[in-house]
Amino acid sequence: MDEYGQPLGFTAPEIIMCDYQGGLSAKIGDIGTEQVVKNTFWSEFDKAEKGDYILIGESTEADPLTAGADEIMQIIRYADTFERLADDFAILTGV
């Protein structure tokens, strides 16, 4: 972002190890908002943030919107109960 809060562009994409499921269509949200989940990604990737974009598959596009990526709407953190190596995350995209 620049000093006026305008985006300067996107950072280079990262490849992450994950599993995913689409079409859950569950409603989630904070007080006063409602979102419908499009895809849920399960991963140990801890750098994702709300407002980032995530794409299933490969693309040569630098712009995630042009590539068809979905915006991350919510991230839920879970403990790594068995191995205790790294926390697990559910990364949710919405429509």
Legacy VTK file of the C-alpha trace (Angstrom):
# vtk DataFile Version 3.0
C-alpha trace
ASCII
DATASET POLYDATA
POINTS 95 float
0.000 0.000 0.000
1.127 3.551 -0.630
0.824 6.400 1.889
-2.796 6.947 0.780
-3.797 3.324 1.382
-3.889 2.404 -2.300
-2.500 -0.988 -3.373
0.798 -0.942 -5.236
0.336 -4.419 -6.721
0.715 -8.045 -5.714
3.679 -9.945 -4.304
4.966 -13.016 -6.106
2.827 -16.145 -5.597
3.865 -18.875 -3.163
3.242 -22.598 -3.571
1.878 -24.179 -0.395
1.205 -27.754 0.664
-2.490 -28.158 1.422
-5.619 -30.181 0.990
-8.902 -28.602 -0.015
-12.639 -29.118 -0.290
-15.093 -27.083 -2.293
-18.798 -26.505 -2.129
-19.394 -26.685 1.622
-21.775 -23.708 1.368
-21.772 -23.279 5.142
-22.556 -19.834 6.488
-19.928 -18.272 8.726
-19.305 -14.776 9.926
-18.632 -12.292 12.630
-21.291 -10.181 14.287
-23.217 -8.292 11.626
-21.821 -10.107 8.579
-22.632 -13.306 6.743
-20.406 -15.158 4.316
-20.893 -18.296 2.279
-17.820 -20.543 2.097
-16.661 -21.416 -1.408
-13.504 -23.452 -0.650
-11.772 -24.636 2.512
-8.021 -25.287 2.454
-6.260 -27.230 5.242
-2.592 -26.430 5.613
0.300 -25.767 7.996
1.041 -22.555 6.054
0.985 -19.824 8.702
1.541 -16.721 6.579
-1.898 -16.455 4.959
-3.927 -13.410 5.910
-7.477 -12.227 5.365
-7.539 -10.397 2.028
-4.859 -12.586 0.420
-5.761 -14.667 -2.625
-5.496 -18.432 -3.120
-5.757 -20.486 -6.302
-6.188 -24.195 -6.903
-3.812 -25.257 -9.652
-1.246 -23.352 -11.678
-1.256 -20.026 -13.479
1.276 -17.810 -15.226
-0.767 -14.676 -14.451
0.843 -12.134 -12.105
-2.581 -10.755 -11.109
-4.499 -13.232 -8.897
-7.847 -11.787 -9.990
-7.039 -12.431 -13.649
-5.855 -15.942 -12.706
-9.224 -16.701 -11.073
-7.948 -16.855 -7.473
-10.370 -16.487 -4.571
-10.010 -14.003 -1.720
-9.313 -15.415 1.734
-12.193 -14.447 4.006
-11.272 -16.184 7.259
-8.478 -18.244 8.798
-9.026 -20.657 11.680
-6.043 -21.943 13.662
-6.003 -25.470 15.120
-3.447 -27.126 17.391
-1.263 -29.897 16.001
-2.620 -32.416 18.478
-0.578 -35.477 17.578
2.815 -34.456 16.220
3.157 -31.072 17.969
5.333 -29.774 15.119
3.249 -27.012 13.528
-0.282 -25.707 13.988
-2.886 -26.481 11.353
-5.018 -23.852 9.613
-8.358 -23.859 7.826
-8.209 -21.150 5.160
-11.687 -20.210 3.941
-12.633 -18.408 0.755
-16.079 -16.973 0.188
-18.488 -15.857 -2.459
LINES 1 96
95 0 1 2 3 4 5 6 7 8 9 10 11 12 13 14 15 16 17 18 19 20 21 22 23 24 25 26 27 28 29 30 31 32 33 34 35 36 37 38 39 40 41 42 43 44 45 46 47 48 49 50 51 52 53 54 55 56 57 58 59 60 61 62 63 64 65 66 67 68 69 70 71 72 73 74 75 76 77 78 79 80 81 82 83 84 85 86 87 88 89 90 91 92 93 94
